[in-house]
C-alpha cells in the first residue's frame, strides 16, 4: 500500500516527460528546416499556401505563389518543404482526379429533396 503512491506518480510522470521530449525534438526539426530554407525551395505555409522561395531575409521569406505574384511571409509560417516527388506529381497531374458528377434530372432532384 505504501508503494502505490510512488508507482502512481511514476506512471503519470514518465509518459508526460516522454511527450515533452518528443514535442521538443519536433520543434527543433521545424526550426532547423526554417533556418535551412534556400531560394528555389517549394514550400507549404501553415495556412496551406503553396509557393516557391524567391528571396530570404533574417525573419521573412518572399514566396512566389503564382506567376509574377510574390508575397512576404515570416519564416515561422513555413510548415514544410515539398520534396521533388510531390512537386513533379502535382505538376504532371498524375494524381487521380475524381470523376465529374453526373447531372440529375429535375424529377430526381425533387425526389431527393422530398424523401423526408
Buried (B, 14 or more C-beta within 10 A) or exposed (E): EEEEEEEEEEEEEEEEEEEEEEEEEEEEEEEEBBEEBEEEBBBBBEEEBBBBBBEBEEEBBBBBEEEEEEBEBEBBBBBBBBEEEBEEEEEEEEEEEEEEEEEEEEEEEEEEEEEE
